[in-house]
Amino acid sequence: MKLVVAVVQARDADTLVQSLVEQGYYATQVNSSGGFLRESNVTLLIGVQEHLVPDVIRTVRESCQARTRYVNPLMPIVEPAEFHVASPVEVHVGGATVFVLDVERYERVA
């Protein structure tokens, strides 16, 4: 048994969960935030048999898209008489970060 932990951008989470459910997988969704831009993320916990891990990762890859955003960096510290307008910086967001962990014991409590 494996635990797939997928951290995805919030805007991709609904599509990913829907795709997983259509394929018979179930996930626990935990809202999270972080990263460079402090964007909303979703962490999905997906328990699967070891031979199904590649299929789950394929679904994550197909459902989560990387995007380019332009952000304004913090204004630099300048002398009072100086004026400087910072140029937007291109950053990549989205996609997914996936961890696959061994599960020593799994038990569903009803």
Biopython code that builds the backbone (N, CA, C, O; Angstrom):
import numpy as np
from Bio.PDB.StructureBuilder import StructureBuilder

atoms = [
    (1, "MET", "N", (0.849, -1.178, 0.000)),
    (1, "MET", "CA", (0.000, 0.000, 0.000)),
    (1, "MET", "C", (0.890, 1.235, 0.000)),
    (1, "MET", "O", (1.923, 1.268, 0.668)),
    (2, "LYS", "N", (0.480, 2.248, -0.754)),
    (2, "LYS", "CA", (1.217, 3.508, -0.842)),
    (2, "LYS", "C", (0.284, 4.668, -0.541)),
    (2, "LYS", "O", (-0.926, 4.592, -0.758)),
    (3, "LEU", "N", (0.871, 5.735, -0.040)),
    (3, "LEU", "CA", (0.147, 6.983, 0.156)),
    (3, "LEU", "C", (0.740, 7.997, -0.790)),
    (3, "LEU", "O", (1.915, 8.346, -0.684)),
    (4, "VAL", "N", (-0.076, 8.472, -1.722)),
    (4, "VAL", "CA", (0.343, 9.513, -2.655)),
    (4, "VAL", "C", (-0.127, 10.842, -2.079)),
    (4, "VAL", "O", (-1.322, 11.050, -1.870)),
    (5, "VAL", "N", (0.816, 11.735, -1.825)),
    (5, "VAL", "CA", (0.519, 13.069, -1.316)),
    (5, "VAL", "C", (0.792, 14.035, -2.466)),
    (5, "VAL", "O", (1.937, 14.196, -2.890)),
    (6, "ALA", "N", (-0.259, 14.672, -2.964)),
    (6, "ALA", "CA", (-0.127, 15.578, -4.101)),
    (6, "ALA", "C", (-0.508, 16.988, -3.665)),
    (6, "ALA", "O", (-1.632, 17.224, -3.220)),
    (7, "VAL", "N", (0.430, 17.921, -3.793)),
    (7, "VAL", "CA", (0.168, 19.328, -3.492)),
    (7, "VAL", "C", (-0.054, 20.016, -4.828)),
    (7, "VAL", "O", (0.849, 20.084, -5.661)),
    (8, "VAL", "N", (-1.275, 20.529, -5.026)),
    (8, "VAL", "CA", (-1.653, 21.125, -6.309)),
    (8, "VAL", "C", (-2.227, 22.519, -6.085)),
    (8, "VAL", "O", (-2.663, 22.852, -4.983)),
    (9, "GLN", "N", (-2.224, 23.318, -7.126)),
    (9, "GLN", "CA", (-2.813, 24.646, -7.045)),
    (9, "GLN", "C", (-4.322, 24.502, -6.895)),
    (9, "GLN", "O", (-4.924, 23.626, -7.516)),
    (10, "ALA", "N", (-4.931, 25.345, -6.086)),
    (10, "ALA", "CA", (-6.366, 25.237, -5.779)),
    (10, "ALA", "C", (-7.226, 25.217, -7.039)),
    (10, "ALA", "O", (-8.235, 24.513, -7.092)),
    (11, "ARG", "N", (-6.835, 25.983, -8.048)),
    (11, "ARG", "CA", (-7.666, 26.042, -9.265)),
    (11, "ARG", "C", (-7.657, 24.734, -10.047)),
    (11, "ARG", "O", (-8.526, 24.533, -10.896)),
    (12, "ASP", "N", (-6.702, 23.835, -9.792)),
    (12, "ASP", "CA", (-6.653, 22.531, -10.455)),
    (12, "ASP", "C", (-7.284, 21.419, -9.627)),
    (12, "ASP", "O", (-7.515, 20.324, -10.139)),
    (13, "ALA", "N", (-7.562, 21.685, -8.359)),
    (13, "ALA", "CA", (-7.983, 20.636, -7.437)),
    (13, "ALA", "C", (-9.308, 19.985, -7.825)),
    (13, "ALA", "O", (-9.413, 18.758, -7.798)),
    (14, "ASP", "N", (-10.315, 20.768, -8.183)),
    (14, "ASP", "CA", (-11.623, 20.182, -8.512)),
    (14, "ASP", "C", (-11.525, 19.249, -9.711)),
    (14, "ASP", "O", (-12.099, 18.160, -9.701)),
    (15, "THR", "N", (-10.802, 19.673, -10.743)),
    (15, "THR", "CA", (-10.630, 18.839, -11.932)),
    (15, "THR", "C", (-9.914, 17.544, -11.584)),
    (15, "THR", "O", (-10.297, 16.469, -12.046)),
    (16, "LEU", "N", (-8.877, 17.650, -10.771)),
    (16, "LEU", "CA", (-8.114, 16.461, -10.376)),
    (16, "LEU", "C", (-8.964, 15.511, -9.552)),
    (16, "LEU", "O", (-8.980, 14.311, -9.826)),
    (17, "VAL", "N", (-9.664, 16.014, -8.556)),
    (17, "VAL", "CA", (-10.492, 15.147, -7.706)),
    (17, "VAL", "C", (-11.571, 14.466, -8.544)),
    (17, "VAL", "O", (-11.840, 13.279, -8.360)),
    (18, "GLN", "N", (-12.185, 15.201, -9.454)),
    (18, "GLN", "CA", (-13.216, 14.620, -10.319)),
    (18, "GLN", "C", (-12.629, 13.491, -11.172)),
    (18, "GLN", "O", (-13.245, 12.435, -11.311)),
    (19, "SER", "N", (-11.449, 13.709, -11.738)),
    (19, "SER", "CA", (-10.795, 12.672, -12.548)),
    (19, "SER", "C", (-10.458, 11.447, -11.708)),
    (19, "SER", "O", (-10.650, 10.316, -12.154)),
    (20, "LEU", "N", (-9.959, 11.665, -10.497)),
    (20, "LEU", "CA", (-9.625, 10.540, -9.626)),
    (20, "LEU", "C", (-10.864, 9.723, -9.267)),
    (20, "LEU", "O", (-10.833, 8.493, -9.308)),
    (21, "VAL", "N", (-11.953, 10.408, -8.916)),
    (21, "VAL", "CA", (-13.189, 9.717, -8.540)),
    (21, "VAL", "C", (-13.752, 8.928, -9.726)),
    (21, "VAL", "O", (-14.229, 7.807, -9.553)),
    (22, "GLU", "N", (-13.700, 9.508, -10.926)),
    (22, "GLU", "CA", (-14.177, 8.806, -12.123)),
    (22, "GLU", "C", (-13.401, 7.520, -12.370)),
    (22, "GLU", "O", (-13.930, 6.576, -12.956)),
    (23, "GLN", "N", (-12.150, 7.481, -11.927)),
    (23, "GLN", "CA", (-11.317, 6.289, -12.116)),
    (23, "GLN", "C", (-11.380, 5.339, -10.919)),
    (23, "GLN", "O", (-10.711, 4.307, -10.907)),
    (24, "GLY", "N", (-12.183, 5.689, -9.919)),
    (24, "GLY", "CA", (-12.362, 4.809, -8.769)),
    (24, "GLY", "C", (-11.428, 5.061, -7.607)),
    (24, "GLY", "O", (-11.375, 4.255, -6.677)),
    (25, "TYR", "N", (-10.689, 6.161, -7.635)),
    (25, "TYR", "CA", (-9.799, 6.513, -6.532)),
    (25, "TYR", "C", (-10.503, 7.512, -5.621)),
    (25, "TYR", "O", (-11.357, 8.280, -6.065)),
    (26, "TYR", "N", (-10.138, 7.492, -4.361)),
    (26, "TYR", "CA", (-10.694, 8.429, -3.407)),
    (26, "TYR", "C", (-9.556, 9.203, -2.761)),
    (26, "TYR", "O", (-8.458, 8.678, -2.574)),
    (27, "ALA", "N", (-9.828, 10.441, -2.429)),
    (27, "ALA", "CA", (-8.782, 11.296, -1.866)),
    (27, "ALA", "C", (-9.344, 12.116, -0.721)),
    (27, "ALA", "O", (-10.516, 12.491, -0.720)),
    (28, "THR", "N", (-8.493, 12.384, 0.247)),
    (28, "THR", "CA", (-8.810, 13.328, 1.304)),
    (28, "THR", "C", (-8.166, 14.640, 0.926)),
    (28, "THR", "O", (-6.973, 14.699, 0.628)),
    (29, "GLN", "N", (-8.966, 15.698, 0.939)),
    (29, "GLN", "CA", (-8.507, 17.019, 0.500)),
    (29, "GLN", "C", (-8.262, 17.915, 1.708)),
    (29, "GLN", "O", (-9.133, 18.068, 2.565)),
    (30, "VAL", "N", (-7.062, 18.511, 1.770)),
    (30, "VAL", "CA", (-6.699, 19.423, 2.842)),
    (30, "VAL", "C", (-6.275, 20.741, 2.205)),
    (30, "VAL", "O", (-5.337, 20.775, 1.408)),
    (31, "ASN", "N", (-6.959, 21.820, 2.550)),
    (31, "ASN", "CA", (-6.581, 23.124, 2.007)),
    (31, "ASN", "C", (-5.285, 23.578, 2.653)),
    (31, "ASN", "O", (-5.083, 23.407, 3.855)),
    (32, "SER", "N", (-4.411, 24.158, 1.843)),
    (32, "SER", "CA", (-3.113, 24.608, 2.341)),
    (32, "SER", "C", (-2.685, 25.844, 1.559)),
    (32, "SER", "O", (-3.332, 26.216, 0.581)),
    (33, "SER", "N", (-1.619, 26.467, 1.978)),
    (33, "SER", "CA", (-1.077, 27.603, 1.228)),
    (33, "SER", "C", (0.421, 27.617, 1.423)),
    (33, "SER", "O", (0.956, 27.001, 2.346)),
    (34, "GLY", "N", (1.083, 28.329, 0.538)),
    (34, "GLY", "CA", (2.526, 28.402, 0.677)),
    (34, "GLY", "C", (3.184, 28.683, -0.644)),
    (34, "GLY", "O", (2.531, 29.073, -1.612)),
    (35, "GLY", "N", (4.461, 28.486, -0.679)),
    (35, "GLY", "CA", (5.210, 28.749, -1.893)),
    (35, "GLY", "C", (5.571, 30.215, -2.006)),
    (35, "GLY", "O", (5.288, 31.019, -1.119)),
    (36, "PHE", "N", (6.193, 30.533, -3.101)),
    (36, "PHE", "CA", (6.716, 31.871, -3.339)),
    (36, "PHE", "C", (5.645, 32.949, -3.261)),
    (36, "PHE", "O", (5.882, 34.008, -2.680)),
    (37, "LEU", "N", (4.468, 32.698, -3.836)),
    (37, "LEU", "CA", (3.416, 33.719, -3.903)),
    (37, "LEU", "C", (2.349, 33.546, -2.833)),
    (37, "LEU", "O", (1.365, 34.285, -2.826)),
    (38, "ARG", "N", (2.521, 32.586, -1.927)),
    (38, "ARG", "CA", (1.532, 32.311, -0.886)),
    (38, "ARG", "C", (0.155, 32.047, -1.495)),
    (38, "ARG", "O", (-0.866, 32.504, -0.980)),
    (39, "GLU", "N", (0.148, 31.315, -2.583)),
    (39, "GLU", "CA", (-1.087, 30.974, -3.287)),
    (39, "GLU", "C", (-1.832, 29.879, -2.529)),
    (39, "GLU", "O", (-1.243, 29.135, -1.744)),
    (40, "SER", "N", (-3.138, 29.795, -2.781)),
    (40, "SER", "CA", (-3.928, 28.714, -2.201)),
    (40, "SER", "C", (-3.563, 27.405, -2.889)),
    (40, "SER", "O", (-3.498, 27.328, -4.115)),
    (41, "ASN", "N", (-3.330, 26.401, -2.093)),
    (41, "ASN", "CA", (-3.026, 25.066, -2.586)),
    (41, "ASN", "C", (-3.999, 24.083, -1.972)),
    (41, "ASN", "O", (-4.714, 24.402, -1.022)),
    (42, "VAL", "N", (-4.016, 22.900, -2.522)),
    (42, "VAL", "CA", (-4.769, 21.802, -1.949)),
    (42, "VAL", "C", (-3.807, 20.625, -1.859)),
    (42, "VAL", "O", (-3.101, 20.319, -2.820)),
    (43, "THR", "N", (-3.782, 19.972, -0.714)),
    (43, "THR", "CA", (-2.986, 18.769, -0.538)),
    (43, "THR", "C", (-3.947, 17.592, -0.546)),
    (43, "THR", "O", (-4.870, 17.525, 0.266)),
    (44, "LEU", "N", (-3.724, 16.662, -1.472)),
    (44, "LEU", "CA", (-4.567, 15.482, -1.589)),
    (44, "LEU", "C", (-3.818, 14.277, -1.037)),
    (44, "LEU", "O", (-2.648, 14.062, -1.356)),
    (45, "LEU", "N", (-4.496, 13.500, -0.213)),
    (45, "LEU", "CA", (-3.963, 12.264, 0.339)),
    (45, "LEU", "C", (-4.707, 11.117, -0.332)),
    (45, "LEU", "O", (-5.920, 10.976, -0.172)),
    (46, "ILE", "N", (-3.974, 10.296, -1.087)),
    (46, "ILE", "CA", (-4.595, 9.249, -1.897)),
    (46, "ILE", "C", (-3.929, 7.913, -1.551)),
    (46, "ILE", "O", (-2.742, 7.722, -1.815)),
    (47, "GLY", "N", (-4.680, 7.010, -0.974)),
    (47, "GLY", "CA", (-4.155, 5.684, -0.654)),
    (47, "GLY", "C", (-4.458, 4.722, -1.787)),
    (47, "GLY", "O", (-5.612, 4.571, -2.188)),
    (48, "VAL", "N", (-3.399, 4.055, -2.317)),
    (48, "VAL", "CA", (-3.576, 3.122, -3.432)),
    (48, "VAL", "C", (-2.615, 1.947, -3.295)),
    (48, "VAL", "O", (-1.619, 2.017, -2.575)),
    (49, "GLN", "N", (-2.937, 0.870, -4.000)),
    (49, "GLN", "CA", (-2.013, -0.251, -4.109)),
    (49, "GLN", "C", (-0.794, 0.201, -4.911)),
    (49, "GLN", "O", (-0.903, 1.081, -5.765)),
    (50, "GLU", "N", (0.357, -0.394, -4.640)),
    (50, "GLU", "CA", (1.612, 0.032, -5.260)),
    (50, "GLU", "C", (1.562, 0.025, -6.784)),
    (50, "GLU", "O", (2.108, 0.930, -7.415)),
    (51, "HIS", "N", (0.925, -0.968, -7.388)),
    (51, "HIS", "CA", (0.897, -1.046, -8.848)),
    (51, "HIS", "C", (0.021, 0.038, -9.491)),
    (51, "HIS", "O", (0.085, 0.237, -10.704)),
    (52, "LEU", "N", (-0.792, 0.738, -8.700)),
    (52, "LEU", "CA", (-1.660, 1.801, -9.225)),
    (52, "LEU", "C", (-1.038, 3.190, -9.126)),
    (52, "LEU", "O", (-1.601, 4.152, -9.648)),
    (53, "VAL", "N", (0.102, 3.310, -8.472)),
    (53, "VAL", "CA", (0.751, 4.618, -8.306)),
    (53, "VAL", "C", (1.028, 5.304, -9.642)),
    (53, "VAL", "O", (0.729, 6.492, -9.762)),
    (54, "PRO", "N", (1.582, 4.628, -10.658)),
    (54, "PRO", "CA", (1.823, 5.316, -11.940)),
    (54, "PRO", "C", (0.546, 5.889, -12.565)),
    (54, "PRO", "O", (0.582, 6.954, -13.182)),
    (55, "ASP", "N", (-0.573, 5.187, -12.408)),
    (55, "ASP", "CA", (-1.840, 5.673, -12.952)),
    (55, "ASP", "C", (-2.299, 6.936, -12.231)),
    (55, "ASP", "O", (-2.788, 7.871, -12.864)),
    (56, "VAL", "N", (-2.144, 6.965, -10.907)),
    (56, "VAL", "CA", (-2.515, 8.150, -10.130)),
    (56, "VAL", "C", (-1.625, 9.338, -10.522)),
    (56, "VAL", "O", (-2.118, 10.450, -10.708)),
    (57, "ILE", "N", (-0.333, 9.100, -10.643)),
    (57, "ILE", "CA", (0.585, 10.181, -11.020)),
    (57, "ILE", "C", (0.277, 10.692, -12.429)),
    (57, "ILE", "O", (0.368, 11.893, -12.686)),
    (58, "ARG", "N", (-0.086, 9.792, -13.336)),
    (58, "ARG", "CA", (-0.480, 10.212, -14.691)),
    (58, "ARG", "C", (-1.705, 11.128, -14.630)),
    (58, "ARG", "O", (-1.761, 12.141, -15.327)),
    (59, "THR", "N", (-2.675, 10.776, -13.803)),
    (59, "THR", "CA", (-3.882, 11.592, -13.657)),
    (59, "THR", "C", (-3.539, 12.960, -13.087)),
    (59, "THR", "O", (-4.081, 13.970, -13.535)),
    (60, "VAL", "N", (-2.651, 13.004, -12.109)),
    (60, "VAL", "CA", (-2.220, 14.286, -11.545)),
    (60, "VAL", "C", (-1.555, 15.118, -12.636)),
    (60, "VAL", "O", (-1.851, 16.305, -12.781)),
    (61, "ARG", "N", (-0.670, 14.508, -13.393)),
    (61, "ARG", "CA", (0.052, 15.213, -14.461)),
    (61, "ARG", "C", (-0.913, 15.780, -15.508)),
    (61, "ARG", "O", (-0.725, 16.900, -15.984)),
    (62, "GLU", "N", (-1.937, 15.013, -15.864)),
    (62, "GLU", "CA", (-2.901, 15.461, -16.874)),
    (62, "GLU", "C", (-3.834, 16.554, -16.366)),
    (62, "GLU", "O", (-4.331, 17.357, -17.156)),
    (63, "SER", "N", (-4.076, 16.594, -15.066)),
    (63, "SER", "CA", (-5.056, 17.525, -14.504)),
    (63, "SER", "C", (-4.464, 18.824, -13.988)),
    (63, "SER", "O", (-5.191, 19.803, -13.813)),
    (64, "CYS", "N", (-3.171, 18.857, -13.742)),
    (64, "CYS", "CA", (-2.549, 20.023, -13.113)),
    (64, "CYS", "C", (-1.605, 20.705, -14.086)),
    (64, "CYS", "O", (-0.609, 20.122, -14.515)),
    (65, "GLN", "N", (-1.919, 21.927, -14.425)),
    (65, "GLN", "CA", (-1.160, 22.664, -15.429)),
    (65, "GLN", "C", (-0.244, 23.698, -14.791)),
    (65, "GLN", "O", (-0.623, 24.376, -13.836)),
    (66, "ALA", "N", (0.955, 23.810, -15.328)),
    (66, "ALA", "CA", (1.855, 24.890, -14.921)),
    (66, "ALA", "C", (1.469, 26.139, -15.697)),
    (66, "ALA", "O", (1.063, 26.058, -16.856)),
    (67, "ARG", "N", (1.596, 27.279, -15.062)),
    (67, "ARG", "CA", (1.231, 28.559, -15.679)),
    (67, "ARG", "C", (2.337, 29.574, -15.436)),
    (67, "ARG", "O", (3.168, 29.418, -14.541)),
    (68, "THR", "N", (2.323, 30.611, -16.254)),
    (68, "THR", "CA", (3.261, 31.714, -16.073)),
    (68, "THR", "C", (2.488, 32.915, -15.581)),
    (68, "THR", "O", (1.440, 33.257, -16.129)),
    (69, "ARG", "N", (3.006, 33.558, -14.544)),
    (69, "ARG", "CA", (2.407, 34.794, -14.030)),
    (69, "ARG", "C", (3.484, 35.852, -13.951)),
    (69, "ARG", "O", (4.671, 35.552, -13.826)),
    (70, "TYR", "N", (3.054, 37.074, -14.026)),
    (70, "TYR", "CA", (3.963, 38.205, -13.860)),
    (70, "TYR", "C", (3.593, 38.904, -12.563)),
    (70, "TYR", "O", (2.437, 39.268, -12.349)),
    (71, "VAL", "N", (4.574, 39.086, -11.709)),
    (71, "VAL", "CA", (4.334, 39.738, -10.425)),
    (71, "VAL", "C", (5.289, 40.909, -10.280)),
    (71, "VAL", "O", (6.397, 40.898, -10.818)),
    (72, "ASN", "N", (4.846, 41.908, -9.553)),
    (72, "ASN", "CA", (5.707, 43.042, -9.264)),
    (72, "ASN", "C", (6.518, 42.745, -8.014)),
    (72, "ASN", "O", (5.955, 42.446, -6.961)),
    (73, "PRO", "N", (7.828, 42.826, -8.125)),
    (73, "PRO", "CA", (8.646, 42.590, -6.938)),
    (73, "PRO", "C", (8.475, 43.734, -5.951)),
    (73, "PRO", "O", (7.934, 44.785, -6.292)),
    (74, "LEU", "N", (8.932, 43.527, -4.745)),
    (74, "LEU", "CA", (8.871, 44.585, -3.746)),
    (74, "LEU", "C", (9.687, 45.776, -4.216)),
    (74, "LEU", "O", (10.715, 45.620, -4.874)),
    (75, "MET", "N", (9.225, 46.945, -3.877)),
    (75, "MET", "CA", (9.952, 48.153, -4.260)),
    (75, "MET", "C", (11.308, 48.171, -3.555)),
    (75, "MET", "O", (11.379, 47.940, -2.348)),
    (76, "PRO", "N", (12.367, 48.439, -4.287)),
    (76, "PRO", "CA", (13.675, 48.493, -3.643)),
    (76, "PRO", "C", (13.796, 49.740, -2.760)),
    (76, "PRO", "O", (13.102, 50.735, -2.969)),
    (77, "ILE", "N", (14.667, 49.667, -1.796)),
    (77, "ILE", "CA", (14.908, 50.818, -0.928)),
    (77, "ILE", "C", (15.788, 51.802, -1.692)),
    (77, "ILE", "O", (16.885, 51.458, -2.131)),
    (78, "VAL", "N", (15.301, 53.015, -1.842)),
    (78, "VAL", "CA", (16.040, 54.038, -2.580)),
    (78, "VAL", "C", (16.107, 55.306, -1.732)),
    (78, "VAL", "O", (15.394, 55.448, -0.739)),
    (79, "GLU", "N", (16.964, 56.205, -2.140)),
    (79, "GLU", "CA", (17.077, 57.502, -1.464)),
    (79, "GLU", "C", (15.794, 58.295, -1.700)),
    (79, "GLU", "O", (15.115, 58.058, -2.698)),
    (80, "PRO", "N", (15.441, 59.229, -0.816)),
    (80, "PRO", "CA", (14.200, 59.989, -0.944)),
    (80, "PRO", "C", (14.058, 60.716, -2.284)),
    (80, "PRO", "O", (12.938, 60.862, -2.773)),
    (81, "ALA", "N", (15.116, 61.161, -2.870)),
    (81, "ALA", "CA", (15.022, 61.915, -4.131)),
    (81, "ALA", "C", (14.965, 61.005, -5.356)),
    (81, "ALA", "O", (14.686, 61.475, -6.459)),
    (82, "GLU", "N", (15.225, 59.711, -5.179)),
    (82, "GLU", "CA", (15.244, 58.786, -6.312)),
    (82, "GLU", "C", (13.862, 58.162, -6.490)),
    (82, "GLU", "O", (13.086, 58.024, -5.544)),
    (83, "PHE", "N", (13.588, 57.793, -7.736)),
    (83, "PHE", "CA", (12.331, 57.113, -8.039)),
    (83, "PHE", "C", (12.658, 55.955, -8.966)),
    (83, "PHE", "O", (13.304, 56.149, -9.996)),
    (84, "HIS", "N", (12.225, 54.772, -8.619)),
    (84, "HIS", "CA", (12.528, 53.590, -9.417)),
    (84, "HIS", "C", (11.264, 52.736, -9.503)),
    (84, "HIS", "O", (10.673, 52.397, -8.478)),
    (85, "VAL", "N", (10.852, 52.391, -10.713)),
    (85, "VAL", "CA", (9.711, 51.505, -10.906)),
    (85, "VAL", "C", (10.256, 50.130, -11.273)),
    (85, "VAL", "O", (10.954, 49.975, -12.276)),
    (86, "ALA", "N", (9.938, 49.155, -10.469)),
    (86, "ALA", "CA", (10.425, 47.796, -10.715)),
    (86, "ALA", "C", (9.652, 47.162, -11.857)),
    (86, "ALA", "O", (8.444, 47.363, -11.983)),
    (87, "SER", "N", (10.334, 46.408, -12.677)),
    (87, "SER", "CA", (9.699, 45.680, -13.782)),
    (87, "SER", "C", (9.084, 44.394, -13.256)),
    (87, "SER", "O", (9.630, 43.773, -12.344)),
    (88, "PRO", "N", (7.935, 43.983, -13.829)),
    (88, "PRO", "CA", (7.336, 42.712, -13.412)),
    (88, "PRO", "C", (8.303, 41.553, -13.677)),
    (88, "PRO", "O", (9.094, 41.575, -14.619)),
    (89, "VAL", "N", (8.209, 40.556, -12.822)),
    (89, "VAL", "CA", (9.060, 39.379, -12.920)),
    (89, "VAL", "C", (8.195, 38.192, -13.310)),
    (89, "VAL", "O", (7.111, 38.006, -12.757)),
    (90, "GLU", "N", (8.663, 37.388, -14.257)),
    (90, "GLU", "CA", (7.939, 36.202, -14.695)),
    (90, "GLU", "C", (8.222, 35.054, -13.724)),
    (90, "GLU", "O", (9.379, 34.745, -13.440)),
    (91, "VAL", "N", (7.149, 34.422, -13.215)),
    (91, "VAL", "CA", (7.295, 33.268, -12.335)),
    (91, "VAL", "C", (6.381, 32.151, -12.835)),
    (91, "VAL", "O", (5.340, 32.407, -13.439)),
    (92, "HIS", "N", (6.784, 30.919, -12.574)),
    (92, "HIS", "CA", (5.983, 29.768, -12.958)),
    (92, "HIS", "C", (5.229, 29.264, -11.737)),
    (92, "HIS", "O", (5.816, 29.072, -10.672)),
    (93, "VAL", "N", (3.936, 29.052, -11.892)),
    (93, "VAL", "CA", (3.092, 28.552, -10.806)),
    (93, "VAL", "C", (2.299, 27.361, -11.316)),
    (93, "VAL", "O", (2.226, 27.116, -12.520)),
    (94, "GLY", "N", (1.716, 26.639, -10.402)),
    (94, "GLY", "CA", (0.881, 25.507, -10.790)),
    (94, "GLY", "C", (1.665, 24.222, -10.894)),
    (94, "GLY", "O", (2.739, 24.074, -10.312)),
    (95, "GLY", "N", (1.107, 23.300, -11.644)),
    (95, "GLY", "CA", (1.714, 21.978, -11.686)),
    (95, "GLY", "C", (1.378, 21.244, -10.399)),
    (95, "GLY", "O", (0.343, 21.499, -9.783)),
    (96, "ALA", "N", (2.233, 20.355, -10.003)),
    (96, "ALA", "CA", (1.989, 19.591, -8.771)),
    (96, "ALA", "C", (3.315, 19.129, -8.188)),
    (96, "ALA", "O", (4.303, 18.949, -8.900)),
    (97, "THR", "N", (3.308, 18.945, -6.880)),
    (97, "THR", "CA", (4.420, 18.303, -6.195)),
    (97, "THR", "C", (3.847, 17.028, -5.593)),
    (97, "THR", "O", (2.873, 17.072, -4.841)),
    (98, "VAL", "N", (4.456, 15.891, -5.926)),
    (98, "VAL", "CA", (3.905, 14.599, -5.525)),
    (98, "VAL", "C", (4.937, 13.828, -4.704)),
    (98, "VAL", "O", (6.103, 13.717, -5.083)),
    (99, "PHE", "N", (4.480, 13.303, -3.578)),
    (99, "PHE", "CA", (5.292, 12.440, -2.727)),
    (99, "PHE", "C", (4.606, 11.071, -2.673)),
    (99, "PHE", "O", (3.381, 10.995, -2.579)),
    (100, "VAL", "N", (5.379, 10.011, -2.729)),
    (100, "VAL", "CA", (4.838, 8.659, -2.601)),
    (100, "VAL", "C", (5.497, 8.016, -1.380)),
    (100, "VAL", "O", (6.717, 7.867, -1.318)),
    (101, "LEU", "N", (4.664, 7.643, -0.421)),
    (101, "LEU", "CA", (5.152, 7.111, 0.854)),
    (101, "LEU", "C", (4.666, 5.680, 1.068)),
    (101, "LEU", "O", (3.563, 5.323, 0.654)),
    (102, "ASP", "N", (5.484, 4.877, 1.708)),
    (102, "ASP", "CA", (5.064, 3.536, 2.096)),
    (102, "ASP", "C", (4.064, 3.647, 3.243)),
    (102, "ASP", "O", (4.206, 4.493, 4.126)),
    (103, "VAL", "N", (3.060, 2.789, 3.219)),
    (103, "VAL", "CA", (2.076, 2.736, 4.303)),
    (103, "VAL", "C", (2.276, 1.420, 5.034)),
    (103, "VAL", "O", (2.103, 0.344, 4.462)),
    (104, "GLU", "N", (2.638, 1.517, 6.291)),
    (104, "GLU", "CA", (2.876, 0.310, 7.081)),
    (104, "GLU", "C", (1.562, -0.348, 7.479)),
    (104, "GLU", "O", (1.447, -1.573, 7.519)),
    (105, "ARG", "N", (0.574, 0.491, 7.773)),
    (105, "ARG", "CA", (-0.709, -0.039, 8.215)),
    (105, "ARG", "C", (-1.818, 0.881, 7.736)),
    (105, "ARG", "O", (-1.709, 2.104, 7.812)),
    (106, "TYR", "N", (-2.887, 0.270, 7.241)),
    (106, "TYR", "CA", (-4.063, 1.026, 6.804)),
    (106, "TYR", "C", (-5.269, 0.426, 7.493)),
    (106, "TYR", "O", (-5.452, -0.792, 7.495)),
    (107, "GLU", "N", (-6.091, 1.279, 8.078)),
    (107, "GLU", "CA", (-7.283, 0.814, 8.760)),
    (107, "GLU", "C", (-8.383, 1.837, 8.599)),
    (107, "GLU", "O", (-8.178, 3.011, 8.906)),
    (108, "ARG", "N", (-9.524, 1.431, 8.133)),
    (108, "ARG", "CA", (-10.664, 2.337, 7.985)),
    (108, "ARG", "C", (-11.598, 2.109, 9.176)),
    (108, "ARG", "O", (-12.093, 1.003, 9.390)),
    (109, "VAL", "N", (-11.828, 3.172, 9.942)),
    (109, "VAL", "CA", (-12.656, 3.088, 11.128)),
    (109, "VAL", "C", (-14.033, 3.644, 10.791)),
    (109, "VAL", "O", (-14.148, 4.786, 10.344)),
    (110, "ALA", "N", (-15.067, 2.856, 10.998)),
    (110, "ALA", "CA", (-16.428, 3.300, 10.677)),
    (110, "ALA", "C", (-17.214, 3.548, 11.939)),
    (110, "ALA", "O", (-18.383, 3.928, 11.874)),
]
sb = StructureBuilder()
sb.init_structure("model")
sb.init_model(0)
sb.init_chain("A")
sb.init_seg("    ")
for serial, (resi, resn, name, xyz) in enumerate(atoms, 1):
    if name == "N":
        sb.init_residue(resn, " ", resi, " ")
    sb.init_atom(name, np.array(xyz, "f"), 0.0, 1.0, " ", f" {name:<3s}", serial, name[0])
structure = sb.get_structure()
